[in-house]
Amino acid sequence: MPLKALPAPRDTFARPMRDLRISVMDRCNFRCPYCMPRETYHEQYRFLGSHERLSFDEIVRLARLFVQLGVRKLRLTGGEPLLRANLPDLVGDLTTIAGVEDVALTTNGVLLARYASELKAAGLKRVTVSLDSLDAGVFARMSGGFGGVDEVLAGIEQARRAELTPVKINAVVQRGVNDHTVLELVERFRGTGVIVRFIEYMDVGNRNQWRSELVVPSKELAERIGQRWPLAALEPGYRGEVARRYAFTDGAGEVGFISSVSQPFCGDCSRARLSSDGALYTCLFATHGTSLRDALRGGASDDALLELIRGVWLQRADRYSELRASRHAAPHEQRKVEMFYIGG
């Protein structure tokens, strides 16, 4: 029986759904203090069992439905997605979905050298690698003591060779922790085609001890970088692009800034998030999700699932970062979902 033809939903602020972030794994081989502090996520912490996570078939089925509702870009996240066995198989299945324009991956890079070529062969287009500093000591502090800079750099190089481009690097910047290493990171990748993006330290989850004084505003970083290498602002590549992009005036590429704290971009946010156990979240700072896994495994038809997803999006009213910035409310006091659970 053919599926119902449903109009693409827009939320209560008229925002469409264009991007779906799919967390395929809640586990990670890092313990970054701003995401999975090791004092909480220790050896005895209970992560999801394999039967609790969505299967690849379930992920593909849901992805097809999200595409019918307007999603055009898929990004695989975690935890660390490369810990999920046979991930290239999932990539291959997702790239065959009619209407999908882009399938990308976010990773900490430690396993990327091993899988880059296989992922490319399966149809992956791009990778984003988390790398907060090139300084070995700072890196160890920000990764919880796991992995090494050389492993991540090897992964980036293999991704470049496999043409998973443009390779992007995401660096979370914390004042007094790694902000003094920003210029080194820029210098290392200028002129290589790799795009470095600096992310303001955010109050994600409930355990990262966020304080506003630890945030380094993007404007400050841009000025610091621009004093060394002059920058010129670039126009957004598309509506809803979260990074503000600047080109080096000498032609050596570009740098980006993701400024959720100082310059919220809620107004154009088109992202939905699917957790590894099949819950739909409509914001990185969400306080609750809607289980699609229960409906899936309860025998729901595709039409019923479409109605469920569409209904969630139609009711979406998230604008957490704007509320935080306005100081008219204190949403940071609410209990939020953890970032490793739904991807950054």
Secondary structure as a PSIPRED ss2 file (coil, helix, strand):
# PSIPRED VFORMAT (PSIPRED V4.0)

   1 M C   1.000  0.000  0.000
   2 P C   1.000  0.000  0.000
   3 L C   1.000  0.000  0.000
   4 K C   1.000  0.000  0.000
   5 A C   1.000  0.000  0.000
   6 L C   1.000  0.000  0.000
   7 P C   1.000  0.000  0.000
   8 A C   1.000  0.000  0.000
   9 P C   1.000  0.000  0.000
  10 R E   0.000  0.000  1.000
  11 D C   1.000  0.000  0.000
  12 T C   1.000  0.000  0.000
  13 F C   1.000  0.000  0.000
  14 A C   1.000  0.000  0.000
  15 R C   1.000  0.000  0.000
  16 P E   0.000  0.000  1.000
  17 M C   1.000  0.000  0.000
  18 R C   1.000  0.000  0.000
  19 D E   0.000  0.000  1.000
  20 L E   0.000  0.000  1.000
  21 R E   0.000  0.000  1.000
  22 I E   0.000  0.000  1.000
  23 S E   0.000  0.000  1.000
  24 V C   1.000  0.000  0.000
  25 M C   1.000  0.000  0.000
  26 D C   1.000  0.000  0.000
  27 R C   1.000  0.000  0.000
  28 C C   1.000  0.000  0.000
  29 N C   1.000  0.000  0.000
  30 F C   1.000  0.000  0.000
  31 R C   1.000  0.000  0.000
  32 C C   1.000  0.000  0.000
  33 P C   1.000  0.000  0.000
  34 Y C   1.000  0.000  0.000
  35 C C   1.000  0.000  0.000
  36 M C   1.000  0.000  0.000
  37 P C   1.000  0.000  0.000
  38 R C   1.000  0.000  0.000
  39 E C   1.000  0.000  0.000
  40 T C   1.000  0.000  0.000
  41 Y C   1.000  0.000  0.000
  42 H C   1.000  0.000  0.000
  43 E C   1.000  0.000  0.000
  44 Q C   1.000  0.000  0.000
  45 Y C   1.000  0.000  0.000
  46 R C   1.000  0.000  0.000
  47 F C   1.000  0.000  0.000
  48 L C   1.000  0.000  0.000
  49 G C   1.000  0.000  0.000
  50 S C   1.000  0.000  0.000
  51 H C   1.000  0.000  0.000
  52 E C   1.000  0.000  0.000
  53 R C   1.000  0.000  0.000
  54 L C   1.000  0.000  0.000
  55 S C   1.000  0.000  0.000
  56 F H   0.000  1.000  0.000
  57 D H   0.000  1.000  0.000
  58 E H   0.000  1.000  0.000
  59 I H   0.000  1.000  0.000
  60 V H   0.000  1.000  0.000
  61 R H   0.000  1.000  0.000
  62 L H   0.000  1.000  0.000
  63 A H   0.000  1.000  0.000
  64 R H   0.000  1.000  0.000
  65 L H   0.000  1.000  0.000
  66 F H   0.000  1.000  0.000
  67 V H   0.000  1.000  0.000
  68 Q H   0.000  1.000  0.000
  69 L C   1.000  0.000  0.000
  70 G C   1.000  0.000  0.000
  71 V C   1.000  0.000  0.000
  72 R C   1.000  0.000  0.000
  73 K E   0.000  0.000  1.000
  74 L E   0.000  0.000  1.000
  75 R E   0.000  0.000  1.000
  76 L E   0.000  0.000  1.000
  77 T E   0.000  0.000  1.000
  78 G C   1.000  0.000  0.000
  79 G C   1.000  0.000  0.000
  80 E C   1.000  0.000  0.000
  81 P H   0.000  1.000  0.000
  82 L H   0.000  1.000  0.000
  83 L H   0.000  1.000  0.000
  84 R C   1.000  0.000  0.000
  85 A C   1.000  0.000  0.000
  86 N C   1.000  0.000  0.000
  87 L H   0.000  1.000  0.000
  88 P H   0.000  1.000  0.000
  89 D H   0.000  1.000  0.000
  90 L H   0.000  1.000  0.000
  91 V H   0.000  1.000  0.000
  92 G H   0.000  1.000  0.000
  93 D H   0.000  1.000  0.000
  94 L H   0.000  1.000  0.000
  95 T H   0.000  1.000  0.000
  96 T C   1.000  0.000  0.000
  97 I C   1.000  0.000  0.000
  98 A C   1.000  0.000  0.000
  99 G C   1.000  0.000  0.000
 100 V C   1.000  0.000  0.000
 101 E C   1.000  0.000  0.000
 102 D E   0.000  0.000  1.000
 103 V E   0.000  0.000  1.000
 104 A E   0.000  0.000  1.000
 105 L E   0.000  0.000  1.000
 106 T E   0.000  0.000  1.000
 107 T E   0.000  0.000  1.000
 108 N C   1.000  0.000  0.000
 109 G C   1.000  0.000  0.000
 110 V C   1.000  0.000  0.000
 111 L C   1.000  0.000  0.000
 112 L H   0.000  1.000  0.000
 113 A H   0.000  1.000  0.000
 114 R H   0.000  1.000  0.000
 115 Y H   0.000  1.000  0.000
 116 A H   0.000  1.000  0.000
 117 S H   0.000  1.000  0.000
 118 E H   0.000  1.000  0.000
 119 L H   0.000  1.000  0.000
 120 K H   0.000  1.000  0.000
 121 A H   0.000  1.000  0.000
 122 A H   0.000  1.000  0.000
 123 G C   1.000  0.000  0.000
 124 L C   1.000  0.000  0.000
 125 K C   1.000  0.000  0.000
 126 R E   0.000  0.000  1.000
 127 V E   0.000  0.000  1.000
 128 T E   0.000  0.000  1.000
 129 V E   0.000  0.000  1.000
 130 S E   0.000  0.000  1.000
 131 L C   1.000  0.000  0.000
 132 D C   1.000  0.000  0.000
 133 S C   1.000  0.000  0.000
 134 L C   1.000  0.000  0.000
 135 D C   1.000  0.000  0.000
 136 A H   0.000  1.000  0.000
 137 G H   0.000  1.000  0.000
 138 V H   0.000  1.000  0.000
 139 F H   0.000  1.000  0.000
 140 A H   0.000  1.000  0.000
 141 R H   0.000  1.000  0.000
 142 M H   0.000  1.000  0.000
 143 S H   0.000  1.000  0.000
 144 G C   1.000  0.000  0.000
 145 G C   1.000  0.000  0.000
 146 F C   1.000  0.000  0.000
 147 G C   1.000  0.000  0.000
 148 G C   1.000  0.000  0.000
 149 V H   0.000  1.000  0.000
 150 D H   0.000  1.000  0.000
 151 E H   0.000  1.000  0.000
 152 V H   0.000  1.000  0.000
 153 L H   0.000  1.000  0.000
 154 A H   0.000  1.000  0.000
 155 G H   0.000  1.000  0.000
 156 I H   0.000  1.000  0.000
 157 E H   0.000  1.000  0.000
 158 Q H   0.000  1.000  0.000
 159 A H   0.000  1.000  0.000
 160 R H   0.000  1.000  0.000
 161 R H   0.000  1.000  0.000
 162 A C   1.000  0.000  0.000
 163 E C   1.000  0.000  0.000
 164 L C   1.000  0.000  0.000
 165 T C   1.000  0.000  0.000
 166 P C   1.000  0.000  0.000
 167 V C   1.000  0.000  0.000
 168 K E   0.000  0.000  1.000
 169 I E   0.000  0.000  1.000
 170 N E   0.000  0.000  1.000
 171 A E   0.000  0.000  1.000
 172 V E   0.000  0.000  1.000
 173 V E   0.000  0.000  1.000
 174 Q E   0.000  0.000  1.000
 175 R C   1.000  0.000  0.000
 176 G C   1.000  0.000  0.000
 177 V C   1.000  0.000  0.000
 178 N C   1.000  0.000  0.000
 179 D H   0.000  1.000  0.000
 180 H H   0.000  1.000  0.000
 181 T H   0.000  1.000  0.000
 182 V H   0.000  1.000  0.000
 183 L H   0.000  1.000  0.000
 184 E H   0.000  1.000  0.000
 185 L H   0.000  1.000  0.000
 186 V H   0.000  1.000  0.000
 187 E H   0.000  1.000  0.000
 188 R H   0.000  1.000  0.000
 189 F H   0.000  1.000  0.000
 190 R C   1.000  0.000  0.000
 191 G C   1.000  0.000  0.000
 192 T C   1.000  0.000  0.000
 193 G C   1.000  0.000  0.000
 194 V C   1.000  0.000  0.000
 195 I E   0.000  0.000  1.000
 196 V E   0.000  0.000  1.000
 197 R E   0.000  0.000  1.000
 198 F E   0.000  0.000  1.000
 199 I E   0.000  0.000  1.000
 200 E E   0.000  0.000  1.000
 201 Y C   1.000  0.000  0.000
 202 M C   1.000  0.000  0.000
 203 D C   1.000  0.000  0.000
 204 V C   1.000  0.000  0.000
 205 G C   1.000  0.000  0.000
 206 N C   1.000  0.000  0.000
 207 R C   1.000  0.000  0.000
 208 N C   1.000  0.000  0.000
 209 Q C   1.000  0.000  0.000
 210 W C   1.000  0.000  0.000
 211 R C   1.000  0.000  0.000
 212 S H   0.000  1.000  0.000
 213 E H   0.000  1.000  0.000
 214 L H   0.000  1.000  0.000
 215 V E   0.000  0.000  1.000
 216 V C   1.000  0.000  0.000
 217 P C   1.000  0.000  0.000
 218 S H   0.000  1.000  0.000
 219 K H   0.000  1.000  0.000
 220 E H   0.000  1.000  0.000
 221 L H   0.000  1.000  0.000
 222 A H   0.000  1.000  0.000
 223 E H   0.000  1.000  0.000
 224 R H   0.000  1.000  0.000
 225 I H   0.000  1.000  0.000
 226 G H   0.000  1.000  0.000
 227 Q H   0.000  1.000  0.000
 228 R H   0.000  1.000  0.000
 229 W C   1.000  0.000  0.000
 230 P C   1.000  0.000  0.000
 231 L E   0.000  0.000  1.000
 232 A E   0.000  0.000  1.000
 233 A E   0.000  0.000  1.000
 234 L C   1.000  0.000  0.000
 235 E C   1.000  0.000  0.000
 236 P C   1.000  0.000  0.000
 237 G C   1.000  0.000  0.000
 238 Y C   1.000  0.000  0.000
 239 R C   1.000  0.000  0.000
 240 G C   1.000  0.000  0.000
 241 E C   1.000  0.000  0.000
 242 V C   1.000  0.000  0.000
 243 A C   1.000  0.000  0.000
 244 R E   0.000  0.000  1.000
 245 R E   0.000  0.000  1.000
 246 Y E   0.000  0.000  1.000
 247 A E   0.000  0.000  1.000
 248 F E   0.000  0.000  1.000
 249 T C   1.000  0.000  0.000
 250 D C   1.000  0.000  0.000
 251 G C   1.000  0.000  0.000
 252 A C   1.000  0.000  0.000
 253 G C   1.000  0.000  0.000
 254 E E   0.000  0.000  1.000
 255 V E   0.000  0.000  1.000
 256 G E   0.000  0.000  1.000
 257 F E   0.000  0.000  1.000
 258 I E   0.000  0.000  1.000
 259 S C   1.000  0.000  0.000
 260 S C   1.000  0.000  0.000
 261 V C   1.000  0.000  0.000
 262 S C   1.000  0.000  0.000
 263 Q C   1.000  0.000  0.000
 264 P C   1.000  0.000  0.000
 265 F C   1.000  0.000  0.000
 266 C H   0.000  1.000  0.000
 267 G H   0.000  1.000  0.000
 268 D H   0.000  1.000  0.000
 269 C C   1.000  0.000  0.000
 270 S C   1.000  0.000  0.000
 271 R E   0.000  0.000  1.000
 272 A E   0.000  0.000  1.000
 273 R E   0.000  0.000  1.000
 274 L E   0.000  0.000  1.000
 275 S C   1.000  0.000  0.000
 276 S C   1.000  0.000  0.000
 277 D C   1.000  0.000  0.000
 278 G C   1.000  0.000  0.000
 279 A E   0.000  0.000  1.000
 280 L E   0.000  0.000  1.000
 281 Y E   0.000  0.000  1.000
 282 T C   1.000  0.000  0.000
 283 C C   1.000  0.000  0.000
 284 L C   1.000  0.000  0.000
 285 F C   1.000  0.000  0.000
 286 A C   1.000  0.000  0.000
 287 T C   1.000  0.000  0.000
 288 H C   1.000  0.000  0.000
 289 G C   1.000  0.000  0.000
 290 T E   0.000  0.000  1.000
 291 S E   0.000  0.000  1.000
 292 L C   1.000  0.000  0.000
 293 R H   0.000  1.000  0.000
 294 D H   0.000  1.000  0.000
 295 A H   0.000  1.000  0.000
 296 L H   0.000  1.000  0.000
 297 R H   0.000  1.000  0.000
 298 G C   1.000  0.000  0.000
 299 G C   1.000  0.000  0.000
 300 A C   1.000  0.000  0.000
 301 S C   1.000  0.000  0.000
 302 D H   0.000  1.000  0.000
 303 D H   0.000  1.000  0.000
 304 A H   0.000  1.000  0.000
 305 L H   0.000  1.000  0.000
 306 L H   0.000  1.000  0.000
 307 E H   0.000  1.000  0.000
 308 L H   0.000  1.000  0.000
 309 I H   0.000  1.000  0.000
 310 R H   0.000  1.000  0.000
 311 G H   0.000  1.000  0.000
 312 V H   0.000  1.000  0.000
 313 W H   0.000  1.000  0.000
 314 L H   0.000  1.000  0.000
 315 Q C   1.000  0.000  0.000
 316 R C   1.000  0.000  0.000
 317 A C   1.000  0.000  0.000
 318 D C   1.000  0.000  0.000
 319 R C   1.000  0.000  0.000
 320 Y H   0.000  1.000  0.000
 321 S H   0.000  1.000  0.000
 322 E H   0.000  1.000  0.000
 323 L H   0.000  1.000  0.000
 324 R H   0.000  1.000  0.000
 325 A H   0.000  1.000  0.000
 326 S H   0.000  1.000  0.000
 327 R C   1.000  0.000  0.000
 328 H C   1.000  0.000  0.000
 329 A C   1.000  0.000  0.000
 330 A C   1.000  0.000  0.000
 331 P H   0.000  1.000  0.000
 332 H H   0.000  1.000  0.000
 333 E H   0.000  1.000  0.000
 334 Q C   1.000  0.000  0.000
 335 R C   1.000  0.000  0.000
 336 K C   1.000  0.000  0.000
 337 V C   1.000  0.000  0.000
 338 E C   1.000  0.000  0.000
 339 M H   0.000  1.000  0.000
 340 F H   0.000  1.000  0.000
 341 Y H   0.000  1.000  0.000
 342 I H   0.000  1.000  0.000
 343 G C   1.000  0.000  0.000
 344 G C   1.000  0.000  0.000
